[in-house]
Amino acid sequence: MLPEQQQRIMGYFIEEAKDHLNTIEQGLLNLQGPLRQRRRGNAGFDQHPANSPQTRR
């Protein structure tokens, strides 16, 4: 394979990899919202009197 062809193919590969990394990054950032909401919901659940150690027996 000629060096010019290798460079062109490598350029395609790098661009494709960047696209995939951007997609993964966006997916991870989108997960943060539901995780924060879930933590807040669990915090309220843990503080409910029915969930205190004395009433769990």
PyRosetta script that sets phi, psi and omega in degrees:
from pyrosetta import init, pose_from_sequence

init()
pose = pose_from_sequence("MLPEQQQRIMGYFIEEAKDHLNTIEQGLLNLQGPLRQRRRGNAGFDQHPANSPQTRR")
pose.set_psi(1, 138.5)
pose.set_omega(1, -178.9)
pose.set_phi(2, -75.3)
pose.set_psi(2, 149.3)
pose.set_omega(2, -179.8)
pose.set_phi(3, -56.8)
pose.set_psi(3, -36.1)
pose.set_omega(3, 179.5)
pose.set_phi(4, -64.6)
pose.set_psi(4, -39.4)
pose.set_omega(4, 179.0)
pose.set_phi(5, -66.6)
pose.set_psi(5, -42.1)
pose.set_omega(5, 178.8)
pose.set_phi(6, -61.6)
pose.set_psi(6, -43.0)
pose.set_omega(6, 179.4)
pose.set_phi(7, -62.9)
pose.set_psi(7, -42.0)
pose.set_omega(7, -179.4)
pose.set_phi(8, -65.6)
pose.set_psi(8, -44.7)
pose.set_omega(8, 179.2)
pose.set_phi(9, -64.1)
pose.set_psi(9, -41.4)
pose.set_omega(9, 178.2)
pose.set_phi(10, -62.4)
pose.set_psi(10, -39.0)
pose.set_omega(10, 177.2)
pose.set_phi(11, -62.0)
pose.set_psi(11, -42.9)
pose.set_omega(11, 176.8)
pose.set_phi(12, -61.4)
pose.set_psi(12, -44.5)
pose.set_omega(12, -178.9)
pose.set_phi(13, -61.0)
pose.set_psi(13, -45.8)
pose.set_omega(13, -178.2)
pose.set_phi(14, -63.7)
pose.set_psi(14, -43.7)
pose.set_omega(14, 179.0)
pose.set_phi(15, -62.1)
pose.set_psi(15, -42.7)
pose.set_omega(15, 179.1)
pose.set_phi(16, -64.2)
pose.set_psi(16, -42.0)
pose.set_omega(16, 179.3)
pose.set_phi(17, -63.6)
pose.set_psi(17, -40.7)
pose.set_omega(17, 178.1)
pose.set_phi(18, -61.5)
pose.set_psi(18, -41.6)
pose.set_omega(18, 177.9)
pose.set_phi(19, -60.6)
pose.set_psi(19, -44.3)
pose.set_omega(19, 179.5)
pose.set_phi(20, -64.7)
pose.set_psi(20, -41.6)
pose.set_omega(20, 178.7)
pose.set_phi(21, -64.1)
pose.set_psi(21, -39.1)
pose.set_omega(21, 176.7)
pose.set_phi(22, -63.6)
pose.set_psi(22, -40.4)
pose.set_omega(22, 177.9)
pose.set_phi(23, -62.8)
pose.set_psi(23, -43.9)
pose.set_omega(23, 178.5)
pose.set_phi(24, -63.6)
pose.set_psi(24, -43.8)
pose.set_omega(24, 180.0)
pose.set_phi(25, -60.4)
pose.set_psi(25, -45.4)
pose.set_omega(25, 179.2)
pose.set_phi(26, -62.3)
pose.set_psi(26, -40.1)
pose.set_omega(26, 177.6)
pose.set_phi(27, -62.3)
pose.set_psi(27, -41.9)
pose.set_omega(27, 178.8)
pose.set_phi(28, -67.2)
pose.set_psi(28, -40.5)
pose.set_omega(28, 178.0)
pose.set_phi(29, -65.1)
pose.set_psi(29, -36.7)
pose.set_omega(29, 178.4)
pose.set_phi(30, -68.4)
pose.set_psi(30, -23.9)
pose.set_omega(30, 178.3)
pose.set_phi(31, -73.8)
pose.set_psi(31, -25.2)
pose.set_omega(31, -176.7)
pose.set_phi(32, -60.9)
pose.set_psi(32, -39.9)
pose.set_omega(32, -179.7)
pose.set_phi(33, -59.3)
pose.set_psi(33, -55.6)
pose.set_omega(33, 179.4)
pose.set_phi(34, -61.8)
pose.set_psi(34, -33.7)
pose.set_omega(34, 179.3)
pose.set_phi(35, -67.4)
pose.set_psi(35, -39.8)
pose.set_omega(35, 177.8)
pose.set_phi(36, -64.3)
pose.set_psi(36, -43.3)
pose.set_omega(36, 179.5)
pose.set_phi(37, -62.7)
pose.set_psi(37, -39.7)
pose.set_omega(37, -179.2)
pose.set_phi(38, -65.7)
pose.set_psi(38, -42.1)
pose.set_omega(38, 178.6)
pose.set_phi(39, -61.7)
pose.set_psi(39, -42.9)
pose.set_omega(39, 179.3)
pose.set_phi(40, -63.0)
pose.set_psi(40, -41.5)
pose.set_omega(40, 179.3)
pose.set_phi(41, -64.1)
pose.set_psi(41, -41.2)
pose.set_omega(41, 178.9)
pose.set_phi(42, -67.7)
pose.set_psi(42, -34.7)
pose.set_omega(42, 179.3)
pose.set_phi(43, -62.6)
pose.set_psi(43, -42.8)
pose.set_omega(43, 177.7)
pose.set_phi(44, -66.4)
pose.set_psi(44, -37.3)
pose.set_omega(44, 179.0)
pose.set_phi(45, -65.4)
pose.set_psi(45, -44.2)
pose.set_omega(45, -179.2)
pose.set_phi(46, -64.9)
pose.set_psi(46, -27.3)
pose.set_omega(46, -178.2)
pose.set_phi(47, -88.0)
pose.set_psi(47, -6.3)
pose.set_omega(47, -179.2)
pose.set_phi(48, -66.8)
pose.set_psi(48, 137.7)
pose.set_omega(48, -177.3)
pose.set_phi(49, -56.4)
pose.set_psi(49, -32.2)
pose.set_omega(49, -179.2)
pose.set_phi(50, -67.5)
pose.set_psi(50, -15.6)
pose.set_omega(50, -178.9)
pose.set_phi(51, -102.6)
pose.set_psi(51, 11.2)
pose.set_omega(51, 178.6)
pose.set_phi(52, -73.6)
pose.set_psi(52, 153.4)
pose.set_omega(52, -177.5)
pose.set_phi(53, -57.0)
pose.set_psi(53, -30.9)
pose.set_omega(53, -178.0)
pose.set_phi(54, -70.3)
pose.set_psi(54, -31.6)
pose.set_omega(54, -176.2)
pose.set_phi(55, -95.5)
pose.set_psi(55, -4.0)
pose.set_omega(55, -178.0)
pose.set_phi(56, -81.7)
pose.set_psi(56, -12.0)
pose.set_omega(56, -174.6)
pose.set_phi(57, -62.8)
pose.dump_pdb("model.pdb")
